[in-house]
Amino acid sequence: MTFTETKLKGCFVLEPTIFGDDRGYFFESFNSKKFNEGIEKEVGFVQDNQSFSDYGVVRAIHYQLGEHAQAKLVRVLSGKVIDVAVDLRKSSPTFGEHVAIELSGENKKQLFIPRGFGHGFSVLSDTAEFFYKCDNYYNKESEGGIVYNDTTLQIDWKLEPEHIKVSDKDLILQTLNTARL
């Protein structure tokens, strides 16, 4: 597996070594020892989550605050998404910047998003099955979010506006400038 750090310190794209033949393929999707060596940090995942979404769904920028902050390792089992990580660390030189990576069942890439980041994605295929590991448990009182169309972030979700589907909850999220961080 190769680990490539993005322009956002601590945020990595992981690409597995895939062994394929006429029967199919095999790859190691997670190995704790290799993962921790690759990102040069000890991360202990405690919760796995999975979602299924249709084309055009945008899951806005979500995060957990304080002691409930979460690092995530995300990947797509089937379909294709644009996955977005936003640096929300106020002391970071890249605060407010984001990376957008295409993750798909075909390319099998993963994205490691450290604590202090927001995360969201848009679905570019008919459907997508999304899987992620978290290093901390979800806490409702500590959740935060930034609206998907924040003009400061200017995220290109790779969707035409008429195809975008956003939950009522995500439509009323704050902007980067007004969000509780």
Residue pairs with C-beta under 8 A, 6 or more apart in sequence:
1 14
1 15
1 16
1 17
1 28
1 31
1 34
1 38
2 14
2 15
3 12
3 13
3 14
3 38
3 39
4 12
4 13
4 14
4 15
5 11
5 12
6 12
6 13
6 85
6 99
6 101
7 94
7 97
7 99
8 85
8 87
8 92
8 94
8 97
8 98
8 99
8 117
9 92
9 94
10 39
10 41
10 114
11 85
11 87
11 99
11 111
11 112
11 113
11 114
11 117
12 38
12 39
12 111
12 112
13 101
13 109
13 110
13 111
13 112
14 35
14 38
14 73
14 109
14 110
14 111
14 112
15 107
15 108
15 109
15 110
16 27
16 28
16 29
16 108
16 110
17 27
17 28
18 25
18 26
18 27
18 108
19 25
19 26
19 27
20 26
27 108
28 34
29 75
29 108
29 110
30 73
30 133
35 43
35 73
35 112
36 42
36 43
39 112
41 114
43 71
43 73
43 135
44 135
45 73
45 133
45 134
45 135
46 134
46 135
46 136
46 137
47 133
47 134
47 136
47 137
47 138
48 131
48 132
48 133
48 134
49 131
49 132
49 133
49 134
50 77
50 129
50 130
50 131
50 132
51 59
51 129
51 130
52 127
52 128
52 129
52 130
53 59
53 123
53 127
53 128
53 130
54 123
54 126
54 127
54 165
55 123
55 124
55 125
55 126
55 127
55 163
56 122
56 123
56 159
56 163
56 164
56 165
57 122
57 123
57 165
57 166
58 120
58 121
58 122
58 123
58 148
58 157
58 159
58 164
58 165
58 166
58 170
59 120
59 121
59 122
59 167
59 170
60 120
60 145
60 146
60 147
60 148
60 166
60 170
60 173
61 84
61 86
61 118
61 119
61 120
61 145
61 146
61 147
61 148
61 150
61 153
61 173
62 118
62 119
62 120
62 143
62 144
62 145
63 69
63 70
63 88
63 117
63 118
63 119
63 143
63 144
63 145
64 70
64 136
64 138
64 139
64 142
64 143
64 144
65 142
65 143
65 144
65 180
65 181
66 142
67 142
68 136
68 137
68 138
68 139
68 142
69 115
69 116
69 136
69 142
70 115
70 134
70 135
70 136
70 138
71 112
71 113
71 114
71 115
71 134
71 135
71 136
72 112
72 113
72 119
72 132
72 133
72 134
72 135
73 110
73 111
73 112
73 113
73 132
73 133
74 83
74 103
74 110
74 111
74 113
74 119
74 121
74 130
74 131
74 132
74 133
75 103
75 108
75 109
75 110
75 111
75 130
75 131
75 132
76 83
76 103
76 104
76 105
76 128
76 129
76 130
76 131
77 105
77 129
77 130
77 131
78 105
78 127
78 128
78 129
79 104
79 105
79 123
79 124
79 125
79 126
79 127
79 128
79 129
80 102
80 103
80 104
80 105
80 106
80 123
80 124
80 125
80 128
81 102
81 103
81 104
81 121
81 122
81 123
81 124
81 125
81 128
81 130
82 100
82 101
82 102
82 121
82 122
82 124
82 156
82 157
82 158
83 100
83 101
83 102
83 103
83 111
83 119
83 120
83 121
84 98
84 99
84 100
84 101
84 119
84 120
84 121
84 122
84 155
84 157
85 98
85 99
85 101
85 111
85 113
85 117
85 118
85 119
86 96
86 97
86 98
86 117
86 118
86 119
86 120
86 146
86 153
86 176
87 94
87 95
87 96
87 97
87 98
87 116
87 117
88 95
88 96
88 116
88 117
88 118
88 181
89 95
89 116
89 117
90 181
92 116
96 152
96 153
96 176
98 153
98 155
100 155
100 156
101 109
101 111
102 109
102 124
103 109
103 110
103 111
103 121
104 125
105 129
113 119
115 135
115 136
118 144
118 145
118 146
120 148
120 155
121 130
122 157
122 158
122 159
122 164
124 158
124 159
144 174
144 179
144 180
144 181
145 170
145 173
145 174
145 179
146 153
146 173
146 174
146 175
146 176
146 179
147 170
147 171
147 172
147 173
147 174
147 175
148 155
148 157
148 164
148 166
148 170
148 173
149 155
150 175
150 176
151 175
152 175
152 176
152 177
153 176
157 164
173 179
174 180
